Amino acid sequence: KLERESQGTEGAEEPAGPTINAGSGSEPPSIAADAKYVAMNGDDAWPGTEEQPWRNILPAFGKLEPGDTLVIRGGTYTESLAPQTDGLPGRPIHIRSFLEEEVIISDVDNCLNVTARKNLNFFGLMLQRPGVRWAIVDSSLNIVLEEISAQASLDPTDQPVVEHEGMLILDSVSVEVVANDLRGWHLLNTDGDSGGHSFAVRGSSQTIVRDSFFEGGTVTAFEMLGGRNNIAIHNRITNPRAGCVYLINTTEAFFIDNQVHGCGSDSADYSTAIKVENATSITVRGNLVYESAEGILQWVDENNDVIRGGRFAHNTLVLNKA
């Protein structure tokens, strides 16, 4: 067990992190009485009620207005979740599964594709067999992904191209990733130098990632690249083919109370459990880190200086057995 402070930070005030909404993710959201419905036995010519649901998701998106809820009944849908309508502040559009029914989005390039959208909440969906990614949120604002699950195929021929991430938050602001469960991204791929993070946040700000499970990746299971004021808290990150966590070229990032383990050894350059590189005001605190093939923690700065404003404190590090 090792607890220490990084150099040059004693007495320094920690930067303020993003505000976490404690209510989000605490219980399944209720279904509005006037919700719209999609079901496998529906018809797009029907009114979209619970008794007469629509059949297809994409046409349904075009009929939604701010504040609406779209409930998807159980079944496997081979069409991307790609909304074309925005919600409003305080009146987001909700897209969710029906109670305990299993809604699977499968066999499309991006199972969930949120591009240039605002104020959308997704809940209780399963993503599988993508051609490119499980999910991407690109250039969007105020998006919630809650209880989204994804399981990679055990068949190597079903694995998507290795250059892509399982879930990517790109150039977006205020995205919440809550209680997601992403498993097996590229675990069968043997090329440890070919892209492929299980989860990545890039060029985004005010992203909150919490209470989630991330497994796999040919390079890392979790990457935070660029952007500022992002936080990862109470997640479990495990079993990539190389390193577990990258925090790179980012500012005011917070990596707190996570469990990180099972880092691989396929690439000596990338197999450290937590790697912080060229970053400013990074807080790494209260994490449990173990089972790393090459190392526990690596601070890297382009000038070989102490990380600028970095803080490393109160982590439990379990060194490898001989």
Phi, psi and omega in degrees: 000134183222124175234125179206163174260143174290158185298145170075015183238001181298130180080354181285143179280131179289139177295150180288135180268176177298151177284128179261126177279102185296338181282332183292130177086357183285331177203155182300138178294145179286158179265124181296148181297330181260024181298152174264153187230146169235138179212158181297332181259020182273189180212129182295345178275350180281173185279355178081023176275174178297323181281330181229075186283162170285166182262320188245146185285314186300313176298327180296323180303323181290350181256003184270153177232162178308135181091350181286157172240128174252118180258125180256119179285164186301147179146176178253122183246126180259057176213142184290143170279094185230081183299146178243008182232141178264150165274186177237159175304126183082349178224063180289161171268131181255130174238120190209164173279167180266111176047238183265008181288143183270115179254118183247128173253120194216155168061042172227167183299302175240111183301319176238120185229100181250103184236123179054048180237164182224143167058062178232138177239128178244138184216134165069044182242150178245132183244136180204159176050052178282155173280333181234295182221160167294313186204147172221135170242113190234125174053045184236168186224134175058066180242137177240126173245106186238131181053047172268128180240152179208138180228120178291149179293148175277356178266118182302331181289345178267356181284134180288173182300144193282349183287349189255163178268156175293310174227130184234126171255111192237125172049042183239166182231133175061066174248131175251127175245107191235124174055041174275157182222098184246119189231137165082018183297113176059027177294335181272350181282132185263359180267093186290350182258012187249083171040202171085073172269143176297318181217138180215140171244121184227128176060023184248161181228150177058038174272134176242122179239116185212153173055037184240165180238126180234123182231140172094191185113137179279339175248299177220163172274335186214124179231137172234109187237122180069190179072186181205158173058047176251153183222141171234122186217136175062041176251161172244125187233121192208155161062040168281169177285342179230233183286158182275313190226131172243131170236102194231133173051037183241162184233136178055053175261147183234123179236100197228132171057041176257160174249122185234123182198168176073032180288140188278185182225019183290334181223115184297334181286340190233015191258014173289145182299308179231123179240123177248122187225128174048049184239159183235133176056061180257131176248120175240107191216139170070023182267152172254119186234127180202168178057056174253131186291324187247321183187166183269308186219138178225121173260129181230131177228140186301338179254012182058029178266170171298140179306133186290107178072018182288154179218125180230112189209144168058038174263149174259115183246119179257112183289157183291151173285152180294000000 
